[in-house]
Amino acid sequence: MDCLFCKIAVGEIPATKVYEDASCIAFSDIHPQAPVHLLIIPRQHIASLDEVRETYRELLGHLMLVAAELAKQQKLSKGFRVVMNTGVDGGQTVNHLHLHLLGGRAMHWPPG
């Protein structure tokens, strides 16, 4: 298993966890781009959104619900952004599907 996020999910690599359940884990990004920058990953290895099929519908919905709950816990009532990068041109740097929850400052458009 060479996947960084899989190793975090099983506890081989430490992370500042803020949430975990049977399906996913959330932790602080080590290179935050906002005052709040959390990563939400499924425990199951899925390389990217390109690999998602109908069977992942419930898991993807769960990840979004976790993001919304974490935004409330982080007191991001003024707003936040949820991002999922896919592929090299999409800015994905770890080949394990993950959501970025960003908040605590004004977000601008276009993002980059």
N, C-alpha and C positions, 0 to 999 in steps of 0.2 A: 504494500500500500504506500504509494508515493504522494498521495494527495494531502496537502497541508491541512485542508479543512476536515478531511476524514480523521486525521490524527488529532486535531483539536476536539472533534466530536467524541472520540473515544478516550480522551484525556492523556494522550501521549505527549501532546504539546500544550503547555499552559495558556490560558486565555482568561481575560476578565469577563466572566460569564455574568449576564444579567437576567437570563431566562433559559430554562430547558424543560422539555417534556419528552415523551416517547418518540415524537416525530421530528423535533427540531431543537436547535440551540441558538441562542443569541449572545453576542459578545461585542466588546468594544473593538473598533478598528484600531490597529497599531499606527496608522497614518491618517488621523482624523482630518476631514475636510470641512468640519463644522464643529461647533461646541458639543453637539451630540452627534456621534457617528457610530451606529451599531450595525453589525452584520448579522443577518438571520439566515441560517443554513439548515437544509434538511439533513438529518442524520444519514439518510440513504445517499449514496453517491450518484448524483446526476450531473454530468459534466456541464451542461448549459441548457438554456431554454430551447435550443435546437433539438435536444433529445426528449423533450416533454411530449407525452402522448396523453390520450384520454384517461388512461389509468392514473395519472398524476393530478387529476382535477381536484380531488379532495385535499391533497397535500398542498397544492398551490394556494387554494383558498385559505387553508390553515395558516400558511406563512403570512398572508396578507392580514388575517385577523390578529396574529401575534404582533405584526408591525403596528397595527392600530392601537393595540393594548399597550405596547411599549411606549408609543408616542404619548399616551395619556399618563403613564407612569413617569415619564421624563418631563411632564408638564409642558408639552409643546403645543399649547392651546392656540398660539398665534399662527401655527402652521408648521408643516414639515414636508419632506420629500422622500418618496420611496423609489429606488432605482434598481433595475436589474440589467446589468451589462451582459451582452452576449457576443462572444467572438472577439477577435483581435481588433477589428475596426470599431466594435462597440465598446471597447475599453476593458474587456474582461481580462484580468491578470491571473486569476486562480480558476482552474478548470473544475469548478464545483459550483453548481447553481447557488446563488446567494442574493439576498436583498440587502441594499444599503438603506438604512433609516437615518436621514440627515435632518437636523433641526437646530434651533437655538440661535439662528441668525436669518436674515432675509435671503431667500434664494432668488437667483436671477435667471433670466432666459435670454438666449439659449444657454444651456448648461456648459457647452464646450465642444 
